[in-house]
């Protein structure tokens, strides 16, 4: 018989870590409100950006006209993400973005962008993947042994359908950043967990040397497994800054866009049938997942 591990702990008075109080270095700043997050930044000449997103589950852009938005007082840059002819494959997919002198003007300018969509068929029931055509092809069936025979001969069979919904990160501070692109120099203040590697991921997209991208972030308002890569909004913000003469642009996702395009853990489901003997031995497992 194996020796039983000794889980005894030293007396409290001789412990150095367990049971001892520890001060968080950033505790006073966060608790008092002195900590400034990226979404708190207000800089000289900073512009505010807003997205125009697709209102359909599946559509093709027939035409897009940004003239009215570009003529608005306070609008400094308009960036078209999805040109005419582009097929959009989900509700909330990015179409265009605007940078303006205030958040209110940016949102109003977005509403003035005229987009004509050709609505296309879509489905929302993930259990019927056949309707998704080539996008919903199964990985293939794999059979080991003779499950049908084992199911017939089993002393007990249990079956059910199990699943989990989409799970979103729901960070208190949504995904976003402030970014300034001047010439071949980029200064960024992202909300990210990946400060040290963030520039290296962004550099190929902007075609700017990694050494020319400076990243600063003091506090992150939640991550929970997200906020690692720069995200599409980073390049959009950079393009807006470039078009606006190198002024800093602040682009944070609204809560709806945060849930739709910032990434999530996909849903999953499975129809499971398990067969076995009364002593608990499993003789067959069948799943459609």
C-alpha positions in Angstrom: 0.0 0.0 0.0 1.4 3.4 -1.0 2.4 5.8 1.7 -0.2 8.4 2.6 1.1 11.9 1.7 1.7 14.3 4.6 -0.5 17.3 4.1 0.3 18.9 7.5 1.3 22.6 7.4 3.9 24.4 9.6 2.5 26.3 12.6 0.9 29.7 11.7 3.6 31.7 13.4 6.3 30.1 11.1 4.5 30.5 7.8 5.8 33.1 5.4 3.1 33.2 2.7 -0.1 31.2 3.6 -2.4 33.0 6.0 -0.4 36.2 5.8 -1.8 39.6 4.6 -0.4 40.8 1.3 -0.8 44.2 -0.3 -1.5 44.5 -4.0 0.7 47.1 -5.5 -2.1 48.5 -7.6 -4.8 48.1 -5.0 -4.9 51.7 -3.7 -5.0 53.1 -7.2 -7.9 50.9 -8.4 -9.9 51.2 -5.1 -9.6 55.0 -5.1 -10.3 55.5 -8.8 -6.9 57.0 -9.5 -6.1 54.2 -11.8 -6.6 55.3 -15.4 -7.6 52.7 -18.0 -7.2 53.1 -21.7 -10.9 53.9 -22.0 -10.3 56.9 -19.6 -7.7 58.5 -21.9 -8.4 62.0 -23.2 -5.6 63.4 -25.4 -5.1 66.7 -27.3 -6.8 66.6 -30.7 -8.1 63.1 -30.0 -10.8 61.9 -32.4 -13.6 59.4 -31.5 -14.5 56.5 -33.8 -17.7 54.6 -34.4 -18.6 51.6 -36.4 -21.3 50.9 -39.0 -22.2 47.2 -38.9 -24.3 44.9 -41.0 -28.0 44.6 -39.9 -28.5 41.2 -41.6 -27.5 37.7 -40.8 -26.2 37.2 -44.4 -26.0 39.9 -47.1 -24.1 41.3 -50.0 -23.3 45.0 -50.3 -24.8 46.3 -53.5 -23.6 49.9 -53.0 -22.1 52.1 -50.3 -22.1 55.9 -50.3 -20.2 57.9 -47.6 -20.5 61.3 -49.1 -23.0 62.7 -46.6 -20.9 61.5 -43.7 -17.7 63.0 -45.1 -19.4 66.4 -45.5 -20.4 66.6 -41.8 -18.8 69.2 -39.6 -16.4 67.5 -37.2 -15.9 64.4 -39.3 -12.2 64.0 -40.0 -12.0 60.5 -41.6 -14.1 57.8 -43.1 -12.8 54.3 -43.7 -14.8 51.7 -45.7 -14.1 48.2 -44.6 -16.5 46.3 -46.8 -16.7 47.5 -50.4 -19.6 47.0 -52.8 -19.8 43.3 -53.8 -18.6 42.1 -50.4 -20.5 39.2 -48.9 -21.2 39.7 -45.2 -21.7 36.5 -43.2 -23.1 37.6 -39.8 -25.2 40.2 -38.1 -22.8 42.9 -36.7 -20.0 42.4 -39.2 -18.0 45.6 -39.8 -18.9 47.7 -42.9 -17.3 51.2 -42.3 -16.0 53.4 -39.5 -15.9 57.1 -38.9 -13.6 59.3 -36.8 -14.9 62.7 -35.6 -14.2 65.4 -33.0 -16.9 63.9 -30.7 -18.5 60.5 -30.1 -21.9 62.0 -30.9 -20.8 63.3 -34.3 -19.1 60.0 -35.1 -22.3 58.1 -34.4 -24.5 60.5 -36.3 -22.1 60.3 -39.3 -22.3 56.5 -39.3 -26.1 56.8 -39.6 -25.6 59.0 -42.7 -23.6 56.3 -44.6 -26.0 54.9 -47.2 -25.6 51.2 -47.8 -27.8 49.1 -50.0 -27.8 45.4 -49.0 -29.0 42.3 -50.9 -30.3 40.2 -48.1 -29.4 36.5 -48.5 -30.6 33.3 -46.9 -29.3 32.5 -43.4 -30.1 30.1 -40.6 -29.9 30.4 -36.8 -30.5 26.7 -35.8 -27.0 25.2 -35.4 -28.5 21.7 -35.1 -29.3 21.8 -38.9 -25.8 22.4 -40.3 -26.8 21.0 -43.7 -28.4 24.3 -44.5 -25.0 26.0 -44.3 -23.7 24.1 -47.3 -20.0 23.8 -47.6 -19.6 26.0 -44.4 -21.3 23.3 -42.3 -19.6 20.1 -43.5 -19.0 17.6 -40.8 -15.5 16.4 -40.0 -16.7 12.8 -40.9 -17.9 9.7 -39.2 -15.6 7.5 -37.2 -16.7 4.0 -36.1 -14.8 1.6 -33.9 -16.1 -1.9 -33.3 -19.8 -2.7 -33.7 -21.7 -0.1 -31.6 -25.1 -1.3 -32.8 -24.5 -4.8 -31.6 -23.1 -3.6 -28.3 -26.2 -1.4 -27.8 -28.5 -4.3 -28.4 -26.7 -6.6 -26.0 -26.2 -4.0 -23.3 -27.8 -4.4 -19.9 -28.4 -0.7 -19.6 -28.6 2.2 -22.1 -28.7 5.9 -21.3 -29.1 8.7 -23.8 -29.6 12.4 -23.8 -28.8 15.7 -25.5 -26.3 17.9 -23.9 -24.9 21.3 -24.8 -23.6 24.7 -23.8 -24.5 28.1 -25.3 -22.1 30.7 -26.7 -20.1 32.2 -23.8 -18.8 35.8 -24.1 -16.0 37.4 -22.1 -18.1 40.5 -21.1 -15.2 42.5 -19.9 -16.2 45.6 -17.9 -13.9 47.6 -20.2 -14.7 46.5 -23.7 -12.2 45.8 -26.4 -10.6 48.9 -27.9 -7.7 51.3 -27.9 -6.3 54.7 -28.6 -3.9 54.7 -31.6 -1.9 57.4 -33.4 -0.2 56.7 -36.7 2.2 59.4 -38.0 4.4 58.5 -40.9 6.1 55.2 -40.0 5.6 55.7 -36.3 2.7 54.2 -34.3 1.9 54.9 -30.7 -0.8 52.7 -29.2 -2.6 52.5 -25.9 -4.6 49.2 -26.1 -6.7 47.3 -23.6 -4.8 44.1 -23.8 -3.3 41.2 -21.8 -0.4 40.9 -24.3 1.5 44.1 -24.0 4.9 42.6 -24.8 3.8 40.8 -28.0 1.0 43.1 -29.2 3.2 45.2 -31.5 4.7 42.1 -33.1 1.2 40.9 -34.1 0.1 44.3 -35.4 3.3 45.2 -37.4 2.6 42.9 -40.5 -0.9 44.3 -40.9 0.2 47.9 -40.9 3.5 47.1 -42.8 5.4 49.0 -40.1 8.6 47.7 -38.4 7.9 46.4 -35.0 10.5 48.7 -33.5 8.4 51.7 -34.7 5.3 50.6 -32.7 5.3 51.8 -29.1 2.7 50.3 -26.8 1.7 51.6 -23.4 -1.0 50.2 -21.1 -1.1 50.5 -17.3 -4.4 48.8 -16.4 -6.8 46.4 -18.1 -10.5 46.4 -17.4 -10.9 42.6 -17.6 -9.8 40.1 -20.1 -10.9 36.6 -19.0 -9.1 34.9 -21.9 -9.7 37.6 -24.5 -7.7 40.8 -25.4 -4.6 39.2 -26.7 -4.4 40.0 -30.4 -4.8 43.6 -31.6 -8.2 42.7 -33.3 -9.6 44.2 -36.5 -10.6 47.4 -34.7 -6.9 48.2 -34.2 -6.1 48.4 -37.9 -9.3 50.3 -38.5 -8.4 52.9 -35.8 -4.9 53.1 -37.3 -6.3 53.8 -40.8 -8.6 56.4 -39.5 -5.7 58.1 -37.7 -3.6 58.0 -40.8 -6.4 59.5 -42.9 -7.0 62.2 -40.2 -3.4 63.5 -40.5 -2.0 61.5 -37.7 -4.3 62.6 -34.9 -5.0 60.0 -32.1 -8.2 58.0 -32.6 -10.1 56.3 -29.8 -12.1 53.3 -30.9 -13.8 51.1 -28.3 -16.5 48.6 -29.1 -20.0 49.3 -27.9 -21.5 46.5 -25.9 -23.5 45.0 -28.8 -20.4 44.9 -31.0 -18.4 43.5 -28.1 -20.6 40.5 -28.0 -20.8 40.1 -31.8 -17.2 40.6 -33.1 -14.8 40.6 -30.2 -14.6 36.8 -30.0 -16.3 34.2 -27.8 -16.3 30.6 -26.9 -18.6 28.9 -29.5 -21.6 26.9 -28.5 -21.5 23.1 -28.6 -24.0 20.3 -28.5 -24.1 16.5 -28.6 -26.6 13.7 -28.7 -25.0 11.0 -26.6 -25.9 7.4 -26.1 -24.0 5.2 -23.6 -24.4 1.5 -23.1 -23.0 -0.8 -20.5 -23.2 -3.6 -18.0 -24.9 -3.3 -14.6 -21.5 -3.4 -12.9 -20.7 -0.1 -14.6 -18.6 -1.4 -17.5 -19.1 0.8 -20.6 -19.5 -1.3 -23.7 -20.6 1.3 -26.3 -20.5 5.1 -26.8 -22.3 6.8 -29.6 -22.2 10.6 -30.1 -23.4 13.1 -32.7 -21.6 16.3 -31.7 
